[in-house]
Amino acid sequence: MEKMTGEHIEYVFFDMETTGFQEPIRPVQIGAVDSWGKRKFNKFLLPDREIEHYAIRRHGFTKDNGTLCCRHGCALDAMDMKWGLIEFVEWLKSFGGKVVLIAHNCRNFDARILLKNFKEFHVPHEDVIVGFSDSLVASRFYFPGNEISHSLPDMLVNVDLRRQETQDALENAMICRRIVKRMAAQNKRKFVHFVCNPKWYKTLDQQNKWTFAPRTPRGPTPRAQRN
């Protein structure tokens, strides 16, 4: 068991495929895996808005007559948006303690979108999620330089693993897990201490302030910088 502040903490890697960059941004797939690589979550969600052309070109999901389809045109078993978000929170609760969520570009993209949708669809989550960790910030810290790519596929190479590129949320979450575990080991850091480094770890309250603070409209960081 991983411990932080005296209580059991589970560390979960997650990723989302979304409707694009225009608000409101909806997740169309949420994928997650625990730090041991054993327990997985993978659900498709039906958005209440159209999917942008850029996003369709990227991940292939389309919305056709109220049905979410994959890039091959096959209908997916997609959940109602609110119930999909609730199911994700319930899955996190099934670990029996608090949870830290980890994602690549978590602070500016995944965590912001997740929290905004939790708020809009009135999904309680404060009793399980305690914070977020951003592997992109960690990657830039340990592999500095503008000439270095920090996308998920290239980070696999940077940490001496085989390059892999995918547009599937669950697979991206699993790749993120491999990269973070590898970076922690290569830098002789315990996994928990690595994930909770304040340079890239934010509490739920800190992430909420970042997510909902007034700012000049510019949208989340482009997905091209994420993976």
N, C-alpha and C positions, 0 to 999 in steps of 0.2 A: 504493500500500500504506500502511495505517495502522501506525504504530509506537508501541510503548510498552515501556519497559525494554529497548530494543535489539532486539526481535524482532517478527516480523510478528503483528499482532493483527487479527482480523476482528471487526466489530461487527454483531451479529445481533439483530433485533427479534423477539420471540416473544409468543405469547398462548396461553392454554389455556381450553377449556370443560371443566367438571368435573362430578363427581357431586353436588356440593353443599358443605355446610360441616361435615358430621359426619365425624369420622375413622373409617376411613382415607379421605381424599379422593383420588379417582382422576381423572386426566385422561381425557376421552373424545374430545378433539380437541386436537392440537398444531399450531399454525400458526406459521411463521417466515419472515422475509425478510432478506436481507443489506442492508447500509447503502446499497447502490447501487440497491436495488429490482429486482434482476435475478434472483437465485436464490431460489427459494421451496421451502418444505417444508410439506406439508399431509397429515396422517395422522389417521385415526380409530382409537381404541383401545377394545377391549371390556373394560369394568370387571368386576372379580370381586365386585361388590356392586351393589345396586340404586341407581338414580338417584333422588335426593330430588325430591319434588313441586315444591319451589321452583325447583330447577334445571331441571326439565322445563318449567315455565311460562316460564322465562327463555329457554332455548336450544332447547327442543323435542326434544332427544334422549331416546329411551326405550330400554329394554332389554326385549325380548320373546322369550322362549324361547331365550335365549342369543344373540340377534341384536341388534345396535345399529341403531336406526332413526332417521330424521330426523323432523321435525315433521309431515311429510306421510305418515308411515307406511312409507316406502320403506326397504328394508334397505340398510345401508351396508357397504362393504368394510372392516370394522374388523379391526385386527391384535390379536393376543394382547398383553396389557399389557407384559410384559417385552420382547418383540421390538419393540414399537412404541417403547419407550424406547431400546432399543439402536439402532434405526434412526435415531432423532433424533441420538444421539451420533455415529453413523457419518457422518451428513450434515454435522454440525459439523466432524468430522475432515477431510472432503473439501475444506475450505478450505485445508488445508495448513499450518495454524499454530494458535495459541491463539485462543480466542474469548471475547468479553465479550457476555453476554446482557442485553438491555434490554427492560423491560416496564413497563406502567402498574400501579403498586402491586406492583412486583416483590418488594420486600423482605418484605412481609407476606403475599403470596399466591402469585404464580407461582413465585418462587425457592424458597420454603418447600415448596410441594407437589412441585415437581420434585425437589428434593434428598431429601425424605422417600421418594419413590417410587424414586429411584435407590438409596437405602440398602436399602429393603425388598426390592427385586427384584435386588439385587446387580449393579447396572449401573455399571461403571467409567466415570469421566468426568473424573477429576482431571488427566489428561494433555492435556485440550483446553480445558475451561472454567476461566478464570482469575478471573472476577469477574462481578458483576451491577450494572446501573445502573437506577435507579428514576425513570421519567419523571413519576410522580405527585408525588414529592418535589420534583423540579425545577419542575413546574407550580405547586406551592404557593409556591415560593420567588419565582418571577418574576411570579406573579399572586396576591399575598397578599389575605387578607380572607375572612371567613366567608360573606359574601354572594356570593362567586364560586364557581361550580361548576367542579370540576376533572375531571369525567368526560371520557372520550375524545370523545364527540360535542360537548360544550360547549367543550372545549379547542380543537377545530378552529375554532370561532367566535372564541375568545379570541385566536387567532393569525391571524385574518383569513382563514380558509379556510371553505369551505362545510360546513355541518353534515351529518354522516352518522352513522347509527346502525345497528349490525349486531350480531348475536350469533354471528358466524363468527370463529373464532380467527385464521385467516390474514388476513382483512380487517381485524381489529382490530390485528394486528401491523403491517400496512401503514399503517393510520391513525396508530399510534404513531410510526412512522418519519417520517411527514410532519410531525407535531407537533414532534418533537424537532429535526428539521432546521430547521424554521421558527423555533423558539425560539432555537436557536443563531445563526441568521443575524440575527434581529431584535436580538439582544443582542451582536452582533459578536464572537461566540466561535467559535473553530475547533471543528469537530464533535467531534474526538477529545478536546480539552480540556473541552468541554461535557459529554460523556458521562462522563468520568473525574473530574469534580468530586467531591471526597471527601464533600461534603454528601449526595450521592445515589449514589455509587459505593461498593461494598463488594467486597473481594477474596473469593474462594471461601472462604478460611478464616474471614473475618469473617462471611460469610453462614451458614456452617455453624454457627458459635458462636451466632448469633442464632436459627437454625432449631431447633437441638437443645438449647438452654439450658432448664433447668427453669423453668416459669412456671405461673401460675395458669391453668387451662383456660378458654379463651375463644374458641378457633378463630381462623381467619384473618380479616382485615378483610373485612366484607361486600362482596360483588361490586358492590352498588349504588353503592359509593364509587369503583369502578374505571372503569366505563364505562356 
